[in-house]
Amino acid sequence: QVQLVESGGGLVQPGGSLRLSCAASGSIFSVNTMGWYRQAPGKQRELVAAMPSVGSTNYADSVKGRFTISRDNAEKMVYLQMNSLKPEDTAVYYCHVLVPLFGRAYWGQGTQVTVSS
């Protein structure tokens, strides 16, 4: 059973930084995409950043140049470094792992990020 646990969310002032972490447990096929989604109140869940085990990283236009995704395959971790945060970045952030070969997707429970003065 695969489980994803996020950490690192919190309250930060505009212009500040946060680093989200996601730890994966269980057996995950090595060819996968690890990423982050977010969902603000009243809005649909949207992709923030995704990093495949092979291939190019993808970012939402709204976070390009401010957010950086990284992963540690040996530790089964994925990170999201968020800089220059804006109030519109306020949302619940979800860790996501996609294993396309088996058509499986896994979600974390989410971590709240609030950007406010």
PAZAVO-812804 format. One record per residue (C-alpha): x, y, z; residue number from 1. Coordinates in nm, 3 decimals. Layout:
! PAZAVO-812804
<X->X&Y->Y&Z->Z&num->NUM>
...
! end
This chain:
! PAZAVO-812804
<X->0.000&Y->0.000&Z->0.000&num->1>
<X->0.146&Y->0.334&Z->-0.107&num->2>
<X->0.109&Y->0.627&Z->0.128&num->3>
<X->0.215&Y->0.988&Z->0.074&num->4>
<X->0.264&Y->1.222&Z->0.367&num->5>
<X->0.317&Y->1.594&Z->0.315&num->6>
<X->0.477&Y->1.838&Z->0.556&num->7>
<X->0.605&Y->2.193&Z->0.560&num->8>
<X->0.290&Y->2.395&Z->0.511&num->9>
<X->0.200&Y->2.693&Z->0.725&num->10>
<X->0.139&Y->3.065&Z->0.740&num->11>
<X->0.384&Y->3.295&Z->0.565&num->12>
<X->0.386&Y->3.662&Z->0.471&num->13>
<X->0.378&Y->3.773&Z->0.108&num->14>
<X->0.725&Y->3.753&Z->-0.040&num->15>
<X->0.825&Y->3.476&Z->0.197&num->16>
<X->0.930&Y->3.119&Z->0.133&num->17>
<X->0.823&Y->2.770&Z->0.231&num->18>
<X->0.950&Y->2.425&Z->0.148&num->19>
<X->0.705&Y->2.140&Z->0.120&num->20>
<X->0.815&Y->1.780&Z->0.157&num->21>
<X->0.639&Y->1.458&Z->0.065&num->22>
<X->0.749&Y->1.118&Z->0.187&num->23>
<X->0.631&Y->0.811&Z->0.001&num->24>
<X->0.609&Y->0.474&Z->0.168&num->25>
<X->0.536&Y->0.138&Z->0.015&num->26>
<X->0.637&Y->-0.002&Z->-0.320&num->27>
<X->0.637&Y->0.245&Z->-0.608&num->28>
<X->0.748&Y->0.147&Z->-0.955&num->29>
<X->1.061&Y->0.339&Z->-1.044&num->30>
<X->0.918&Y->0.491&Z->-1.362&num->31>
<X->0.678&Y->0.748&Z->-1.230&num->32>
<X->0.592&Y->1.115&Z->-1.208&num->33>
<X->0.598&Y->1.288&Z->-0.873&num->34>
<X->0.432&Y->1.621&Z->-0.838&num->35>
<X->0.234&Y->1.878&Z->-0.649&num->36>
<X->-0.121&Y->2.000&Z->-0.698&num->37>
<X->-0.311&Y->2.265&Z->-0.508&num->38>
<X->-0.672&Y->2.352&Z->-0.442&num->39>
<X->-0.788&Y->2.692&Z->-0.327&num->40>
<X->-1.134&Y->2.743&Z->-0.171&num->41>
<X->-1.402&Y->2.736&Z->-0.436&num->42>
<X->-1.159&Y->2.639&Z->-0.710&num->43>
<X->-1.065&Y->2.320&Z->-0.889&num->44>
<X->-0.751&Y->2.131&Z->-0.802&num->45>
<X->-0.469&Y->2.235&Z->-1.034&num->46>
<X->-0.124&Y->2.113&Z->-1.120&num->47>
<X->0.157&Y->2.315&Z->-0.965&num->48>
<X->0.463&Y->2.116&Z->-1.073&num->49>
<X->0.544&Y->1.765&Z->-1.188&num->50>
<X->0.874&Y->1.587&Z->-1.227&num->51>
<X->0.891&Y->1.255&Z->-1.410&num->52>
<X->1.163&Y->1.002&Z->-1.338&num->53>
<X->1.262&Y->1.050&Z->-1.702&num->54>
<X->1.178&Y->1.362&Z->-1.897&num->55>
<X->1.113&Y->1.730&Z->-1.849&num->56>
<X->0.972&Y->1.901&Z->-1.545&num->57>
<X->0.646&Y->2.084&Z->-1.587&num->58>
<X->0.533&Y->2.395&Z->-1.399&num->59>
<X->0.212&Y->2.592&Z->-1.394&num->60>
<X->0.264&Y->2.931&Z->-1.557&num->61>
<X->0.162&Y->3.104&Z->-1.236&num->62>
<X->0.456&Y->2.957&Z->-1.041&num->63>
<X->0.733&Y->2.954&Z->-1.302&num->64>
<X->1.044&Y->3.127&Z->-1.174&num->65>
<X->0.920&Y->3.114&Z->-0.813&num->66>
<X->0.870&Y->2.744&Z->-0.734&num->67>
<X->1.116&Y->2.459&Z->-0.778&num->68>
<X->1.033&Y->2.091&Z->-0.760&num->69>
<X->1.294&Y->1.830&Z->-0.679&num->70>
<X->1.298&Y->1.463&Z->-0.590&num->71>
<X->1.516&Y->1.210&Z->-0.414&num->72>
<X->1.450&Y->0.873&Z->-0.570&num->73>
<X->1.652&Y->0.677&Z->-0.316&num->74>
<X->1.453&Y->0.825&Z->-0.028&num->75>
<X->1.124&Y->0.835&Z->-0.220&num->76>
<X->1.084&Y->1.203&Z->-0.144&num->77>
<X->0.958&Y->1.496&Z->-0.346&num->78>
<X->0.999&Y->1.859&Z->-0.250&num->79>
<X->0.853&Y->2.192&Z->-0.352&num->80>
<X->1.056&Y->2.503&Z->-0.278&num->81>
<X->0.825&Y->2.803&Z->-0.292&num->82>
<X->0.974&Y->3.151&Z->-0.304&num->83>
<X->0.825&Y->3.496&Z->-0.350&num->84>
<X->0.492&Y->3.367&Z->-0.226&num->85>
<X->0.177&Y->3.560&Z->-0.308&num->86>
<X->-0.165&Y->3.562&Z->-0.142&num->87>
<X->-0.303&Y->3.382&Z->-0.449&num->88>
<X->-0.075&Y->3.088&Z->-0.368&num->89>
<X->-0.292&Y->3.018&Z->-0.065&num->90>
<X->-0.432&Y->2.667&Z->-0.101&num->91>
<X->-0.413&Y->2.311&Z->0.021&num->92>
<X->-0.114&Y->2.151&Z->-0.148&num->93>
<X->-0.129&Y->1.783&Z->-0.237&num->94>
<X->0.152&Y->1.546&Z->-0.319&num->95>
<X->0.081&Y->1.319&Z->-0.616&num->96>
<X->0.251&Y->1.017&Z->-0.768&num->97>
<X->0.151&Y->0.875&Z->-1.104&num->98>
<X->0.263&Y->0.535&Z->-1.229&num->99>
<X->0.146&Y->0.537&Z->-1.590&num->100>
<X->0.257&Y->0.182&Z->-1.668&num->101>
<X->0.003&Y->0.046&Z->-1.423&num->102>
<X->-0.248&Y->0.329&Z->-1.448&num->103>
<X->-0.219&Y->0.408&Z->-1.079&num->104>
<X->-0.222&Y->0.742&Z->-0.903&num->105>
<X->-0.170&Y->0.821&Z->-0.538&num->106>
<X->-0.254&Y->1.132&Z->-0.334&num->107>
<X->-0.137&Y->1.268&Z->-0.004&num->108>
<X->-0.374&Y->1.412&Z->0.254&num->109>
<X->-0.274&Y->1.770&Z->0.178&num->110>
<X->-0.099&Y->2.048&Z->0.367&num->111>
<X->-0.233&Y->2.401&Z->0.407&num->112>
<X->-0.030&Y->2.695&Z->0.278&num->113>
<X->-0.158&Y->3.039&Z->0.372&num->114>
<X->0.007&Y->3.354&Z->0.241&num->115>
<X->-0.113&Y->3.656&Z->0.432&num->116>
<X->0.013&Y->3.963&Z->0.610&num->117>
! end
